[in-house]
């Protein structure tokens, strides 16, 4: 699942990677100093949003859960492209 989402996002963003292992794996996307982490929690897609990707220890400024891959990709594109 994560690989399919990663491949979809690579069409829009240069910095897309899968991080972590096993159940702790997530997609990390960076664009214009913003970042998003996307993971599957067993019942839906969980997203965490940052205004700056520079501080790995900074808390996410927003979180959201969506039900489908398409909703997750749309939410990521909206956050990273929004000015």
N, C-alpha and C positions, 0 to 999 in steps of 0.2 A: 504493500500500500504506500509506504513512504517513498519508495523509489518512483512510483508512478506520479506522485505529487511533485517530487523533486524534478523529474523530467518535464512536467508541465510548466513549472516555475522557471526553469532554465531558458525557456523561450522568451521570457520577459526580463530576467535579471541575471547579471553576470556572476554574482556571488551567492550560490546556493549549495548547501552541503547537508549531508546526513551525519549527525554526531551522536555519540553515546552508543550503547550496546543493548541488544535484546529489547526487553520491555521498556528500557530507558532511552531508546533511540528517538530522535526528533529531527525535523528538517529545520535548518537555520538559514534565513535569508537576510541579506543586507543590501540596502540601496540608499544612496544619498544620505548617509549617516543614520538612517533608521534601520531597525531590525525587528524580525519576528521569529519566534520559535513555534513550531507546529508539531504536536504529538497526538497519537491516538490513545484515548483513555479506556477503550473497551466498549464505550457506548456512544462516543462522538469524538470530534476533533477539537482539541484544546489549543488555543492560540494565546501567546503572550507577546505584547507589543512594547517596543522601546523607542524613544525619540533619538537616542544616541547609542550606537553599537560600540562605543569606545570603552565603556566601563563594564566588564563582565560581571561585576558584583552588584551593579545597580539593580534595584527592583524593577520589575515590569511596571509600566504606568497604566496598563490596561490588560484585561484578560477577557476571553470570550470563548464560548463553546458553540460549535455548529454541528449539524448532523451529517453533512455530506462533504466529499472531497471538493466538489465544485464550489460550495459555499466557503470552504476554507481558502481555496485559491483566490476567490473573489475578495474575501476579507483581507488577505495578504496584499493583493494588488492595490486595493483601496488605501490601505495604511501606508504602503511604501511609495506610492505615486502621489498621494495627497500632498499638497503644499501648504 
